[in-house]
């Protein structure tokens, strides 16, 4: 998993950050109705850990799907286009 994570493009990291930034407020505000501050400290800590792990897992899943479908396909098309252009340059 670490090897796969290390090979991702910067755009995927930005997508993962955006996913976390969207999920965290949803969990805090929508799921608990904004009542996180009213919970006891150990429950707030537990809820924060659940939110972080859940948001990270969702972000990793979204990034995995986008990376394997959209980004790889786009990079393959771009690679073929570059190969065609470079092939034309060497023939002249």
N, C-alpha and C positions, 0 to 999 in steps of 0.2 A: 504494500500500500504506500509506503514512503517513497519508493522508486517512482510509482505512478504520479504521486503528488509532486515530486520534484521535476517531472517532465512537462508539467502544465504551463500554458502561456500566462502572461500577466493579465490578460483579459479574463481568464477564468478565475483568477484570484479576486479581481474586481467584482465579478459576478457573485462569488462566494461572499464577499463583504456586503454587497447589496442585499443578498438573501438574508444574512444575519441581521442587518439593519432593519429589514422589514418585519422579520419574524419576532424579534425581541420585544418591540413595543406592542405587537399583537398579543403576545403571551401575557405581558404585564397588564395591559389595559383591558383587553377584551375578555380574556379567560377568567381573570380574577375580578373583573369590574373595577380595576384600579385600586383594589383593596390590599395590595402587597404591604403597604406601610402599616396597616393595622395588624398584621400578623406578628407573632412573637419572633424574636431574633433567630432562633434555630429553624423555624419554618420559613422565614425569609431566605436564609442561607440555603436551605434545601430547595426551595423554589427557584432560586437563582441558579443553582447547579443544574437543575432539571432544564431550565430555560437555555443555559449555555450549551449543554450537551444536545438538547433537541434542535436548537438553531444550527449548531455546527453540523449535526447529522443531516438535516434537511439541506443545508448549503452544500455539503459534500455530494449528496445525491443529485441535486440540481446541476452542480458543476460536472459531475460524471456524465450525466445524460447529454448535456450541451457539448462537452468536450468530445465525446465519442461520436456524436452525430453531426452537429453543425460545424464545429471548428475543424475536425479532421477532414470532412468533406470539402470545406472551403480551402484548406491548405493543400489538399490533393489537386483541386482544380487549378489553384495558383501555381503549384509546382509543374503541372503539365503545360500551362500557359508560358511559364518561364522557359521550359525546355524547348517549346516550339520556337519562341523568339530567339533563344540562343542557337538553335539549330539553323535558323535562317541566317544569322550573322556569320556562322562559320562557313556556310556554302558560298558566300559572296566573295 
